Amino acid sequence: MSTDQTIQTKKLSVQEIVEIIESDDIALLIGIEETAEFEFKEFSYRTTSPGDDKHKAHMELAKDITAISNAGGGLLLIGLKPAQKPSVNIEYVDSVSGVKEADINMQSWAGILSDWIVPRFSVSYLKYGFMGKIDKVFWIKIPSAKDLGQYPFIIAKDQYSPDKGIAIKGRIFGYYTRDGAEDLLLAPDKIQKYIAEGLKTENEVPNPIKDTNQISNEVQTLSLKLDSLSSQISNLPTVTTSQQVDYDDMGKKIVEYVNTRIGGDKGYFYIYAIPKTKQEIKDFWDKGENSIYHSMTHTPTLRNMGWTLEVYITEYPYPKENSWEVMNGDRKILKVKKTGEIFAAGAIDGFLDWGSEESESNKGDGITFVNAFAFTEYIDTFFHYLDRFKKQFSIKSDYIINMGFVFPDNVKLAMRRPAHVGSLFDEASGIITQKSWEFEISADDPRTPPSIAGQVVIEINASGFGWAVEDK
């Protein structure tokens, strides 16, 4: 580490550093001192390293992001070599070392942040990018947890002790903030006090749920946060023949849960299949070829477009209470419960809207378009998975299927037909008017998965989007 005092060091505000990033002049970063709002690293997070090194890298990523967010937000830059003033404990940017674009994997990091942090940290909270033409620096702008209504972010994983160089086992919660330029771990007794105070007021949370903004601001910040910490968040309702279920209330619980898992600003589409008679899947926690675990990593595929239940090959199902759950970053989720329920949701942003830019006739209207191909294939693969699931585990029960769109009030949602399909339908549907649907599949239903999916898609298009038009 350099101790060259010829460099004139300086403390800059977040806005001043943002202006440097926007100018793309890397030389202006030289000499900037690390502060509570500004953290920099020479090397990227080695999140694909083996063994304890991988755990350490995941912890470092979660710790740095949450500490800055809990302390009020700021900037994290990667690709800058540090130096230290010899007389004082101040670290500053000595030079630009640069970072390879291949060493930055935001998709992988999104999954880590989502899995490690409570309340769930969505990568959509972050702004990020590269600056520089030859030597590149990667920058991340991190918002304040309080501004997000999510304070404090807590790491709900085994902690890593840099002093001892080991992972501290035992489901220890870590709450980090900034002490000057250092990440500070809050004392465990203060974390427990926070949890206790929250649990004490848990029953005072307003009943849900008038719109997605209210869900985000009220449910995520208290009820779902505390449910996660007490390992109760995944207890979605089960339908039995002897139990009357309020389906509106069940839909609200589904929405509450998904809002903690799926990212994006435009909302998502969910499907929830519930057996009408209670089931108990045998050998539920096995991982062999005939297991739930295996089925979730080998979901049906119509074609190689990604509009399915599939996830990245680096993502694996993990246990959550009485269920297996797997995510594709913060864009897709698949959840299977021991009692036979199957739940899936996919974000509109970057998934269901892929390839469906505004049509010429709707430019300037601010309409968000769902790709008709993506939507159809996603529903089709879900019913293929449900069919295979029922046969594999010998489930003889009728199923109730709840599904629907959830999106903010300021989003105008429509369906768009890709241009090369032909001229059987209008290019774009009307704005959606119905947001949720319920279907039933009998235990001895003779229809094939494609025919069931086709009926579902047609009904949603007709009743929700006004899809049908006169023949041309």
Backbone torsions as a table, in degrees:
resi	resn	phi	psi	omega
1	MET	NA	130.9	-176.8
2	SER	-72.4	148.2	173.4
3	THR	-127.3	29.7	-178.4
4	ASP	-69.0	115.0	-176.4
5	GLN	-89.1	7.6	176.9
6	THR	-76.4	-18.6	177.8
7	ILE	-76.7	128.6	177.7
8	GLN	-84.3	110.5	-178.2
9	THR	-84.6	161.3	-176.6
10	LYS	-156.7	148.2	171.8
11	LYS	-100.2	127.1	-179.8
12	LEU	-120.6	151.9	175.6
13	SER	-76.3	166.1	177.3
14	VAL	-58.7	-42.9	-178.6
15	GLN	-63.2	-39.3	178.8
16	GLU	-64.7	-38.8	178.4
17	ILE	-71.1	-36.9	175.6
18	VAL	-58.7	-41.5	179.3
19	GLU	-63.8	-35.0	175.8
20	ILE	-66.4	-42.9	178.1
21	ILE	-59.3	-44.9	-179.6
22	GLU	-65.8	-29.3	178.4
23	SER	-76.3	-17.8	-179.5
24	ASP	62.6	25.2	179.9
25	ASP	-102.5	94.3	-175.1
26	ILE	-61.8	-32.5	-177.1
27	ALA	-58.2	-27.7	-178.5
28	LEU	-71.7	-10.9	178.3
29	LEU	-80.0	-20.1	-177.4
30	ILE	-62.7	128.8	175.8
31	GLY	93.7	-6.0	-179.8
32	ILE	-71.8	130.3	-179.2
33	GLU	-82.7	145.2	175.3
34	GLU	-72.8	137.3	-178.3
35	THR	-136.4	-175.1	176.3
36	ALA	-63.1	-25.9	-177.5
37	GLU	-99.9	-9.7	-174.0
38	PHE	-134.3	117.3	177.9
39	GLU	-121.9	139.0	175.0
40	PHE	-136.4	155.3	-177.8
41	LYS	-135.5	151.2	177.1
42	GLU	-82.4	-37.9	-175.4
43	PHE	-118.7	154.9	178.9
44	SER	-74.2	167.7	177.3
45	TYR	-72.0	125.9	-176.6
46	ARG	-88.2	67.4	-172.0
47	THR	-76.6	-6.5	177.6
48	THR	-105.6	9.4	178.6
49	SER	-67.4	156.4	-179.3
50	PRO	-80.4	159.0	169.0
51	GLY	58.3	-139.2	-177.0
52	ASP	-64.3	-27.8	178.2
53	ASP	-62.8	-36.1	177.9
54	LYS	-66.6	-45.3	178.5
55	HIS	-60.2	-42.2	-179.9
56	LYS	-62.8	-43.2	-179.6
57	ALA	-65.3	-41.8	177.1
58	HIS	-61.2	-43.2	180.0
59	MET	-64.3	-41.8	-180.0
60	GLU	-61.5	-43.1	178.1
61	LEU	-60.5	-51.8	-178.7
62	ALA	-63.1	-39.9	-178.4
63	LYS	-65.7	-47.3	-177.9
64	ASP	-64.1	-43.6	-178.1
65	ILE	-66.2	-48.0	-177.0
66	THR	-69.3	-36.5	-179.4
67	ALA	-61.9	-46.1	-179.9
68	ILE	-66.8	-42.4	-179.8
69	SER	-65.1	-44.1	179.6
70	ASN	-65.5	-27.5	-178.9
71	ALA	-87.2	0.4	176.9
72	GLY	120.7	1.7	178.3
73	GLY	93.0	164.4	-179.7
74	GLY	166.1	-153.3	-174.7
75	LEU	-125.8	144.1	173.3
76	LEU	-126.6	123.8	-179.9
77	LEU	-118.6	140.8	-179.5
78	ILE	-122.5	131.6	-179.5
79	GLY	114.4	20.5	-178.6
80	LEU	-120.7	127.3	-178.3
81	LYS	-81.7	131.8	-177.0
82	PRO	-88.5	158.1	169.7
83	ALA	-142.4	164.2	-176.0
84	GLN	-135.0	137.3	173.9
85	LYS	-67.9	130.0	-172.7
86	PRO	-66.7	-30.0	-173.8
87	SER	-89.9	-19.2	-178.4
88	VAL	-135.9	158.0	-177.8
89	ASN	-86.2	66.5	179.5
90	ILE	-123.4	123.4	178.6
91	GLU	-101.6	140.6	-179.1
92	TYR	-141.2	168.0	-179.4
93	VAL	-76.6	116.1	-179.5
94	ASP	-86.7	-42.0	-178.3
95	SER	-162.8	170.7	177.9
96	VAL	-96.9	114.3	177.2
97	SER	-90.0	-27.8	179.9
98	GLY	81.9	158.7	178.6
99	VAL	-138.0	141.9	178.6
100	LYS	-76.1	141.2	178.8
101	GLU	-60.9	-30.8	179.9
102	ALA	-66.8	-21.1	-179.8
103	ASP	-84.6	-4.7	178.0
104	ILE	-107.3	116.1	-177.2
105	ASN	-127.9	83.7	-176.3
106	MET	-65.7	-28.6	178.1
107	GLN	-64.8	-44.1	177.3
108	SER	-66.9	-41.9	-179.2
109	TRP	-64.3	-34.1	179.0
110	ALA	-60.3	-41.7	178.6
111	GLY	-65.6	-39.1	179.2
112	ILE	-64.9	-48.5	-178.8
113	LEU	-62.3	-39.1	-179.7
114	SER	-65.8	-40.2	-174.7
115	ASP	-80.7	-31.1	-171.2
116	TRP	-92.7	-20.1	-167.9
117	ILE	-113.7	138.6	175.6
118	VAL	-123.3	130.7	-7.2
119	PRO	-64.4	161.6	-173.4
120	ARG	-52.8	129.0	-178.9
121	PHE	-97.0	115.7	179.7
122	SER	-90.5	136.4	178.2
123	VAL	-64.1	-17.5	177.5
124	SER	-66.2	-15.5	176.0
125	TYR	-69.4	-23.2	-171.4
126	LEU	-95.8	147.5	166.0
127	LYS	-111.2	139.9	-174.9
128	TYR	-157.9	164.7	179.2
129	GLY	171.0	-178.9	178.4
130	PHE	-105.7	149.1	169.2
131	MET	-128.6	154.8	-178.7
132	GLY	101.6	152.2	-176.6
133	LYS	-102.9	-42.2	179.2
134	ILE	-103.4	-69.2	171.4
135	ASP	-82.3	120.8	-175.7
136	LYS	-103.2	143.4	174.5
137	VAL	-117.9	132.3	177.9
138	PHE	-96.7	130.4	-178.3
139	TRP	-120.2	145.6	176.6
140	ILE	-130.7	125.3	174.7
141	LYS	-98.6	121.7	-172.5
142	ILE	-110.4	124.7	-178.5
143	PRO	-79.2	165.7	176.6
144	SER	-73.0	134.4	177.4
145	ALA	-60.6	-34.8	-179.9
146	LYS	-69.3	-37.8	178.1
147	ASP	-65.8	-31.0	178.1
148	LEU	-78.9	-10.9	-174.6
149	GLY	73.1	26.3	-174.2
150	GLN	-122.6	17.7	-173.7
151	TYR	-78.0	136.5	-7.6
152	PRO	-94.7	154.2	170.1
153	PHE	-77.7	132.5	-177.1
154	ILE	-122.8	138.1	176.5
155	ILE	-87.7	113.4	-175.2
156	ALA	-99.5	52.5	179.3
157	LYS	-139.1	167.1	173.2
158	ASP	-57.3	133.8	-176.5
159	GLN	-84.7	158.9	176.9
160	TYR	-109.4	128.0	-179.9
161	SER	-97.5	107.2	-179.9
162	PRO	-66.4	-28.1	179.8
163	ASP	-67.2	-44.3	-179.1
164	LYS	-90.2	-14.6	-179.9
165	GLY	69.1	27.5	-178.2
166	ILE	-136.4	162.5	173.1
167	ALA	-85.0	133.9	177.6
168	ILE	-91.1	113.4	-175.1
169	LYS	-85.7	161.2	172.9
170	GLY	117.9	27.8	175.0
171	ARG	53.3	53.9	-179.1
172	ILE	-91.0	131.0	178.6
173	PHE	-84.4	134.4	179.2
174	GLY	-114.8	124.2	177.4
175	TYR	-117.4	110.2	-175.9
176	TYR	-108.4	145.8	171.3
177	THR	-139.5	-169.9	-178.2
178	ARG	-110.5	133.4	172.2
179	ASP	-115.2	92.3	-170.4
180	GLY	65.2	-123.4	-179.1
181	ALA	-95.4	9.0	-176.9
182	GLU	-110.4	148.4	171.4
183	ASP	-79.1	129.3	-176.3
184	LEU	-115.3	125.8	176.5
185	LEU	-85.1	120.9	179.4
186	LEU	-68.3	143.2	-179.0
187	ALA	-58.0	140.2	-178.0
188	PRO	-55.9	-33.7	-178.5
189	ASP	-65.9	-30.7	178.5
190	LYS	-72.6	-35.6	176.5
191	ILE	-63.8	-46.5	-179.4
192	GLN	-61.7	-36.7	177.8
193	LYS	-64.0	-41.0	178.5
194	TYR	-61.1	-46.4	-179.3
195	ILE	-63.3	-44.6	-178.8
196	ALA	-61.3	-43.9	180.0
197	GLU	-63.8	-38.7	179.9
198	GLY	-68.3	-44.4	179.9
199	LEU	-62.7	-32.5	-179.0
200	LYS	-64.2	-32.7	-177.3
201	THR	-102.4	6.8	-175.0
202	GLU	-57.9	-38.9	-177.8
203	ASN	-72.7	-7.8	-179.3
204	GLU	-92.1	1.3	179.9
205	VAL	-65.0	133.8	178.9
206	PRO	-57.6	145.9	177.1
207	ASN	-65.0	143.5	-178.4
208	PRO	-70.7	168.8	-0.2
209	ILE	-168.0	107.6	-173.3
210	LYS	-90.3	-31.6	176.4
211	ASP	-159.7	171.3	-174.8
212	THR	-68.3	-28.3	176.3
213	ASN	-64.8	-41.6	178.4
214	GLN	-64.0	-39.6	177.1
215	ILE	-57.7	-49.9	-176.6
216	SER	-61.9	-44.4	-173.9
217	ASN	-78.5	-33.6	-175.7
218	GLU	-100.5	-53.6	-172.6
219	VAL	-72.1	-47.1	-177.7
220	GLN	-62.2	-40.7	-171.8
221	THR	-74.5	-18.3	-179.0
222	LEU	-131.9	-68.1	-171.5
223	SER	-59.8	-51.9	-177.0
224	LEU	-71.6	-33.4	176.5
225	LYS	-58.5	-49.0	-176.0
226	LEU	-74.2	-33.4	174.5
227	ASP	-61.3	-39.7	178.8
228	SER	-62.7	-46.3	-177.4
229	LEU	-63.9	-29.9	179.7
230	SER	-97.7	13.2	175.6
231	SER	57.2	39.3	179.7
232	GLN	-119.6	5.5	-169.1
233	ILE	-69.6	-26.6	-172.6
234	SER	-91.4	10.3	-178.6
235	ASN	-81.1	69.8	175.8
236	LEU	-76.2	155.3	-170.4
237	PRO	-68.5	152.4	178.0
238	THR	-117.1	137.8	179.2
239	VAL	-94.3	131.8	173.3
240	THR	-131.2	162.4	-179.0
241	THR	-67.1	-23.3	-177.7
242	SER	-98.8	10.4	-174.6
243	GLN	-131.0	124.9	176.2
244	GLN	-84.5	130.2	-176.5
245	VAL	-116.9	133.8	173.3
246	ASP	-81.8	104.2	-174.2
247	TYR	-67.4	-30.1	175.2
248	ASP	-63.5	-43.4	179.2
249	ASP	-65.8	-39.2	178.6
250	MET	-62.5	-42.8	178.1
251	GLY	-60.1	-38.3	178.7
252	LYS	-64.9	-40.9	179.2
253	LYS	-64.5	-37.6	176.7
254	ILE	-61.3	-47.1	-178.9
255	VAL	-61.9	-42.7	178.3
256	GLU	-55.8	-45.9	-176.2
257	TYR	-67.7	-46.4	-175.8
258	VAL	-65.0	-31.5	179.7
259	ASN	-63.8	-17.2	175.9
260	THR	-90.0	-6.9	-172.3
261	ARG	-118.2	-42.2	-174.7
262	ILE	-93.6	135.9	-179.2
263	GLY	-98.8	-175.4	178.7
264	GLY	103.1	161.6	-176.3
265	ASP	-100.5	-11.2	-172.8
266	LYS	-100.7	-7.2	178.7
267	GLY	102.8	-160.4	-174.0
268	TYR	-159.8	170.4	175.0
269	PHE	-118.9	135.9	-179.2
270	TYR	-126.3	152.9	173.1
271	ILE	-134.6	131.8	-178.8
272	TYR	-131.6	116.2	179.2
273	ALA	-103.2	121.7	-173.8
274	ILE	-123.0	122.4	176.4
275	PRO	-69.1	140.4	-178.3
276	LYS	-76.8	-21.5	172.3
277	THR	-115.1	140.3	-173.7
278	LYS	-63.0	135.4	-179.0
279	GLN	-115.2	161.9	174.3
280	GLU	-141.0	104.1	-177.2
281	ILE	-74.8	121.2	179.9
282	LYS	-74.5	151.6	178.3
283	ASP	50.9	39.9	-172.3
284	PHE	-61.2	-31.9	-174.3
285	TRP	-93.3	4.7	176.4
286	ASP	-65.9	160.2	178.9
287	LYS	-125.8	16.0	-179.1
288	GLY	-76.2	-173.5	-174.5
289	GLU	-66.6	-23.8	-179.3
290	ASN	-103.8	24.9	-174.1
291	SER	-101.4	163.2	170.9
292	ILE	-57.1	-45.7	-178.4
293	TYR	-52.9	-49.1	-178.2
294	HIS	-65.5	-39.7	-178.1
295	SER	-64.4	-30.3	-178.8
296	MET	-77.1	-21.0	176.5
297	THR	-97.1	-1.2	178.8
298	HIS	-135.9	57.3	-178.1
299	THR	-74.7	156.2	-179.5
300	PRO	-59.9	145.8	-179.2
301	THR	-131.3	128.3	177.7
302	LEU	-81.7	-45.1	176.8
303	ARG	-162.1	168.4	-171.9
304	ASN	-83.9	66.2	177.6
305	MET	-118.5	-9.6	178.2
306	GLY	83.4	2.0	-179.6
307	TRP	-89.0	55.0	-174.1
308	THR	-135.7	-168.3	175.1
309	LEU	-84.4	-3.0	-175.0
310	GLU	-61.7	153.8	174.8
311	VAL	-125.8	172.9	177.4
312	TYR	-60.5	150.8	-179.5
313	ILE	-65.6	-15.7	178.5
314	THR	-89.4	-2.5	-179.9
315	GLU	-102.7	137.5	-178.1
316	TYR	-131.3	150.0	176.3
317	PRO	-61.5	146.4	177.0
318	TYR	-135.0	149.3	-176.6
319	PRO	-74.9	138.3	172.9
320	LYS	-136.4	100.4	-176.8
321	GLU	56.6	-115.7	-175.8
322	ASN	-100.2	32.1	-176.4
323	SER	-148.2	160.6	166.3
324	TRP	-100.4	140.6	179.4
325	GLU	-138.2	141.3	176.1
326	VAL	-140.3	145.4	-178.6
327	MET	-129.4	154.5	173.2
328	ASN	-110.2	87.6	-170.9
329	GLY	59.0	-129.1	174.3
330	ASP	-118.8	29.0	-177.5
331	ARG	-106.0	-27.9	-179.1
332	LYS	-140.6	148.9	175.4
333	ILE	-140.3	140.8	172.8
334	LEU	-131.7	129.3	-175.0
335	LYS	-135.1	130.3	177.6
336	VAL	-124.5	125.5	-178.9
337	LYS	-96.1	154.5	-179.6
338	LYS	-61.8	-22.9	-178.3
339	THR	-92.4	11.4	170.3
340	GLY	98.2	-2.9	177.4
341	GLU	-77.3	146.6	174.7
342	ILE	-126.9	130.2	-176.5
343	PHE	-131.3	135.3	177.8
344	ALA	-142.0	149.4	175.7
345	ALA	-150.2	145.7	179.1
346	GLY	-134.6	135.5	-179.3
347	ALA	-68.4	149.0	171.3
348	ILE	-74.5	-44.8	179.7
349	ASP	-60.9	121.9	171.2
350	GLY	70.1	6.2	178.6
351	PHE	-133.2	-77.1	-178.5
352	LEU	-73.6	-17.8	177.7
353	ASP	-97.2	5.1	-174.8
354	TRP	-61.2	129.0	178.0
355	GLY	76.2	11.7	-177.8
356	SER	-118.9	57.1	177.3
357	GLU	-63.3	166.3	-178.0
358	GLU	-56.6	139.1	174.9
359	SER	-79.2	161.0	-178.5
360	GLU	-59.5	-35.0	-177.4
361	SER	-74.4	-12.9	-177.2
362	ASN	-120.3	10.7	-179.9
363	LYS	-62.2	137.1	179.2
364	GLY	89.3	-9.1	-179.8
365	ASP	-87.2	-8.4	179.8
366	GLY	67.5	32.7	-177.7
367	ILE	-86.8	136.2	173.1
368	THR	-95.7	124.5	-176.9
369	PHE	-104.6	131.7	169.7
370	VAL	-89.5	132.4	179.0
371	ASN	-72.8	120.7	-176.8
372	ALA	-59.9	-36.4	177.3
373	PHE	-64.3	-49.0	-178.2
374	ALA	-59.1	-45.7	-177.3
375	PHE	-62.9	-46.2	-179.2
376	THR	-63.9	-44.8	-177.5
377	GLU	-68.6	-35.8	179.2
378	TYR	-63.8	-46.3	178.6
379	ILE	-65.0	-42.0	-179.8
380	ASP	-59.6	-46.9	-178.3
381	THR	-68.5	-29.6	176.1
382	PHE	-63.2	-46.1	-178.8
383	PHE	-70.2	-30.8	172.3
384	HIS	-63.9	-42.4	179.9
385	TYR	-65.2	-43.4	179.3
386	LEU	-61.1	-43.6	179.8
387	ASP	-61.3	-46.8	179.4
388	ARG	-64.5	-39.3	179.6
389	PHE	-60.9	-47.6	-178.6
390	LYS	-63.0	-40.6	179.6
391	LYS	-70.3	-42.5	-176.8
392	GLN	-62.6	-37.2	-175.8
393	PHE	-110.8	18.9	172.3
394	SER	50.3	49.8	-179.5
395	ILE	-89.1	118.1	179.0
396	LYS	-110.4	79.2	-178.2
397	SER	-150.5	147.0	167.8
398	ASP	-66.0	153.0	178.2
399	TYR	-123.0	137.1	168.6
400	ILE	-95.8	131.4	179.1
401	ILE	-114.0	114.9	173.0
402	ASN	-104.5	137.5	178.0
403	MET	-152.7	159.3	179.1
404	GLY	175.1	171.8	176.1
405	PHE	-100.4	142.6	171.7
406	VAL	-127.6	123.0	-179.9
407	PHE	-154.8	156.0	-179.1
408	PRO	-62.3	158.9	-178.7
409	ASP	-63.0	-26.4	-176.6
410	ASN	-84.6	1.4	178.3
411	VAL	-96.7	127.0	173.6
412	LYS	-101.0	112.6	-172.1
413	LEU	-103.3	133.2	176.6
414	ALA	-141.3	171.4	179.3
415	MET	-109.2	140.6	179.9
416	ARG	-124.8	132.8	176.3
417	ARG	-90.4	123.9	175.2
418	PRO	-55.7	142.0	-169.4
419	ALA	-60.7	-30.8	-172.5
420	HIS	-83.3	4.7	178.8
421	VAL	-69.9	-33.6	-177.0
422	GLY	129.4	-161.5	-174.9
423	SER	-119.8	30.5	-178.9
424	LEU	-75.6	-26.2	-176.9
425	PHE	-131.2	161.5	171.7
426	ASP	-60.8	153.2	-179.5
427	GLU	-60.9	-40.9	-177.5
428	ALA	-130.6	143.7	177.2
429	SER	-80.8	179.7	171.7
430	GLY	-77.3	174.4	177.0
431	ILE	-70.0	139.8	-176.3
432	ILE	-60.5	137.3	-179.7
433	THR	-117.4	-20.4	176.9
434	GLN	-123.1	135.5	-171.1
435	LYS	-109.9	-16.2	-177.3
436	SER	-140.7	153.9	-176.0
437	TRP	-143.0	157.0	176.8
438	GLU	-135.2	134.0	179.3
439	PHE	-131.2	164.5	176.9
440	GLU	-133.8	138.0	176.5
441	ILE	-119.8	122.5	179.6
442	SER	-77.1	158.2	-177.4
443	ALA	-61.0	-31.8	-179.4
444	ASP	-108.9	29.0	-179.7
445	ASP	-60.4	122.8	-176.3
446	PRO	-79.9	-9.3	-175.9
447	ARG	-71.3	149.4	176.6
448	THR	-83.8	160.2	178.3
449	PRO	-53.5	-42.3	178.6
450	PRO	-62.6	-36.5	-178.9
451	SER	-71.0	-37.0	176.5
452	ILE	-65.9	-46.6	179.7
453	ALA	-60.9	-39.7	179.3
454	GLY	-62.2	-42.7	178.4
455	GLN	-63.0	-41.8	-179.9
456	VAL	-62.5	-47.7	-178.3
457	VAL	-62.3	-43.5	-179.4
458	ILE	-61.7	-44.4	-178.3
459	GLU	-66.5	-41.0	178.6
460	ILE	-64.9	-44.2	178.8
461	ASN	-60.0	-45.1	-175.2
462	ALA	-72.7	-45.6	-175.3
463	SER	-85.5	-27.2	-177.3
464	GLY	-95.6	-40.6	-173.3
465	PHE	-112.4	-4.3	-177.0
466	GLY	61.4	49.6	-170.1
467	TRP	-73.2	-38.4	-170.9
468	ALA	-65.2	136.5	176.1
469	VAL	-132.3	168.9	178.7
470	GLU	-68.2	149.3	177.5
471	ASP	-60.3	144.6	178.9
472	LYS	-109.0	NA	NA
